[in-house]
Amino acid sequence: MPPKRVVVQSGRREQEDAGLFGTAYKEITKPENATIVRSVVIFSAAVAFFHSSLSEFLIPPL
């Protein structure tokens, strides 16, 4: 009697079901991407600060 055939699913199916936002969230929260995510967040915060009126506090008085 031949052995039964075992079908193994790959993790690829989970990625297809997750959709765009689910896949993006998984990639952002991976530990190997933590430094890049932190850098982007800090850069975005700095740009927002310098674009706001709060950045006028950095200008020395005349």
Phi, psi and omega per residue, in radians:
M1 nan 2.226 -3.106
P2 -1.224 2.663 3.126
P3 -1.199 2.655 3.125
K4 -1.247 2.549 -3.125
R5 -1.481 2.269 3.142
V6 -1.842 2.188 3.130
V7 -1.751 2.170 3.142
V8 -1.912 2.178 3.103
Q9 -1.530 2.485 3.088
S10 -1.582 2.948 3.131
G11 -1.278 -0.078 -3.111
R12 -1.088 -0.600 -3.104
R13 -1.135 -0.638 3.125
E14 -1.118 -0.680 3.126
Q15 -1.153 -0.680 -3.127
E16 -1.171 -0.618 -3.122
D17 -1.338 -0.409 -3.036
A18 -1.217 -0.564 -3.102
G19 1.478 -3.085 -3.060
L20 -1.170 -0.877 -3.076
F21 -1.238 -0.633 3.106
G22 -1.146 -0.733 3.110
T23 -1.175 -0.721 3.116
A24 -1.105 -0.725 3.131
Y25 -1.121 -0.712 3.114
K26 -1.106 -0.699 -3.140
E27 -1.217 -0.661 -3.128
I28 -1.193 -0.643 -3.059
T29 -1.521 0.018 3.081
K30 -1.201 2.425 -3.129
P31 -1.064 -0.520 -3.112
E32 -1.267 -0.272 3.113
N33 -1.792 0.123 -3.029
A34 -1.088 -0.726 -3.105
T35 -1.172 -0.654 3.130
I36 -1.201 -0.733 3.138
V37 -1.123 -0.747 3.106
R38 -1.073 -0.736 -3.132
S39 -1.100 -0.736 3.135
V40 -1.155 -0.698 3.137
V41 -1.150 -0.767 3.137
I42 -1.140 -0.740 3.106
F43 -1.088 -0.756 3.125
S44 -1.113 -0.702 3.114
A45 -1.139 -0.693 3.123
A46 -1.145 -0.745 3.112
V47 -1.111 -0.735 3.124
A48 -1.131 -0.691 3.128
F49 -1.134 -0.837 -3.107
F50 -1.207 -0.395 3.107
H51 -1.455 -0.338 -3.095
S52 -1.486 3.030 3.118
S53 -1.311 -0.237 3.107
L54 -1.154 -0.392 -3.132
S55 -1.221 -0.242 3.103
E56 -1.184 -0.323 3.083
F57 -1.192 -0.312 3.139
L58 -1.413 -0.296 -3.118
I59 -1.353 2.210 -3.137
P60 -1.220 2.563 3.125
P61 -1.216 2.618 -3.123
L62 -1.596 nan nan
